[in-house]
Amino acid sequence: MSKNEKYELEIGEEGLDYDILDVSFNPSTQAFIVEAGLKPGMKVLDVGCGAGVMTSWLANQVGPQGSVTAIDNSEVQLNVTRKRLQKENISNVKTFVLSAYDISQLKEQFDFIYCRFVLHHLHSPRNTIKIFYANLKQNGIYVGEEGIISAAFAYPASFAWNGYMPDLKKPELEKDGENRDGDFGMKLLYYAKQAGFEIENCKIVQPVLWKKEQKKGLLDGLMAFKKTDLEHGTTEEEWQKKYDETVRLINDDSQMIAFYGSCQIRAVKK
Ligand SMILES: C[S@@+](CC[C@H](N)C(=O)[O-])C[C@H]1O[C@@H](n2cnc3c(N)ncnc32)[C@H](O)[C@@H]1O
């Protein structure tokens, strides 16, 4: 982990009632995982489990003969997961405050590693994929899903929600340890292959938010990112304008939002 690496979103102890990532992506992620071959009895590692909605789903899929190890380097996030598991009476999950960089400390080999929307927050995503490879059994499966934030757009266009053209360097010029890469999803297949995996499936997902109930989650994202935004030079007044414009986007029925995209891969250690 590089010394200035830190997670940029603030989510409280209670988690969110309406998590826009879960609502926008869980159906396609779950379909992809089922197609990828998650089976009862498997030993799963959930990396960067966050609020644990997917952790609880994974635990139900593998059943009592299987197990899920859920890790997150944030105790606050992990506590949200722990509360959820307790409430849902799920007992086949072990939880640890642990960084993705330190998975080897678990001293376990897994049948299945699931990691979604974590590598695009890390400064060394390429090395982390190699760590996944090292901690899978032979024929073990890594299902990864990472963001493509440049895929976002609004129509009609709005300064509060817009994509951009990413600066795509040649792979040989990309280095770990420098910064986070919100477009790492674009590169997931390439670097999984570089880590030694065989790629057996790859899909792009692009959720669209067009109903008010779907769009309202954008405000939680804005709030969670506020501290980072201000640290990066946005003034309180500029932030407020973005907030007001986001409220307008949410309430305007003719406003379409293309949310962040993602890339999913099924990668196998042969
Ligand atoms: C956007 S959330 C995704 C949560 C969950 N995987 C999902 O898809 O709903 C990113 C999560 O990664 C965690 N995280 C960030 N850096 C991490 C690291 N180095 N090791 C483990 N988890 C990390 C954060 O605490 C947060 O819970």
The ligand as an SDF file (V2000), in Angstrom:
LIG
                    3D

 27 29  0  0  0  0  0  0  0  0999 V2000
  -17.1280    0.7230   -3.1840 C   0  0  0  0  0  0  0  0  0  0  0  0
  -16.9610   -0.3290   -1.8030 S   0  0  0  0  0  0  0  0  0  0  0  0
  -17.4300   -1.8930   -2.5210 C   0  0  0  0  0  0  0  0  0  0  0  0
  -18.0110   -2.8140   -1.4970 C   0  0  0  0  0  0  0  0  0  0  0  0
  -18.4830   -4.1670   -2.0410 C   0  0  0  0  0  0  0  0  0  0  0  0
  -17.3760   -4.9410   -2.5940 N   0  0  0  0  0  0  0  0  0  0  0  0
  -19.5710   -3.9970   -3.0690 C   0  0  0  0  0  0  0  0  0  0  0  0
  -19.3060   -4.1900   -4.2570 O   0  0  0  0  0  0  0  0  0  0  0  0
  -20.6740   -3.6280   -2.6720 O   0  0  0  0  0  0  0  0  0  0  0  0
  -15.2060   -0.5240   -1.6060 C   0  0  0  0  0  0  0  0  0  0  0  0
  -14.8270   -1.2550   -0.3230 C   0  0  0  0  0  0  0  0  0  0  0  0
  -13.4360   -1.5620   -0.4000 O   0  0  0  0  0  0  0  0  0  0  0  0
  -12.8780   -1.3660    0.8880 C   0  0  0  0  0  0  0  0  0  0  0  0
  -11.4280   -1.1880    0.7430 N   0  0  0  0  0  0  0  0  0  0  0  0
  -10.7460   -0.0940    0.3100 C   0  0  0  0  0  0  0  0  0  0  0  0
   -9.4280   -0.3440    0.3080 N   0  0  0  0  0  0  0  0  0  0  0  0
   -9.2670   -1.6270    0.7290 C   0  0  0  0  0  0  0  0  0  0  0  0
   -8.1520   -2.4770    0.9430 C   0  0  0  0  0  0  0  0  0  0  0  0
   -6.9090   -2.0550    0.7290 N   0  0  0  0  0  0  0  0  0  0  0  0
   -8.3720   -3.7250    1.3810 N   0  0  0  0  0  0  0  0  0  0  0  0
   -9.6210   -4.1790    1.6290 C   0  0  0  0  0  0  0  0  0  0  0  0
  -10.7230   -3.4230    1.4450 N   0  0  0  0  0  0  0  0  0  0  0  0
  -10.5540   -2.1640    1.0130 C   0  0  0  0  0  0  0  0  0  0  0  0
  -13.6200   -0.1550    1.4350 C   0  0  0  0  0  0  0  0  0  0  0  0
  -13.5070   -0.0540    2.8410 O   0  0  0  0  0  0  0  0  0  0  0  0
  -15.0350   -0.4230    0.9490 C   0  0  0  0  0  0  0  0  0  0  0  0
  -15.7520   -1.1810    1.8750 O   0  0  0  0  0  0  0  0  0  0  0  0
  1  2  1  0
  2  3  1  0
  2 10  1  0
  3  4  1  0
  4  5  1  0
  5  6  1  0
  5  7  1  0
  7  8  2  0
  7  9  1  0
 10 11  1  0
 11 12  1  0
 11 26  1  0
 12 13  1  0
 13 14  1  0
 13 24  1  0
 14 15  1  0
 14 23  1  0
 15 16  2  0
 16 17  1  0
 17 18  1  0
 17 23  2  0
 18 19  1  0
 18 20  2  0
 20 21  1  0
 21 22  2  0
 22 23  1  0
 24 25  1  0
 24 26  1  0
 26 27  1  0
M  CHG  2   2   1   9  -1
M  END
$$$$
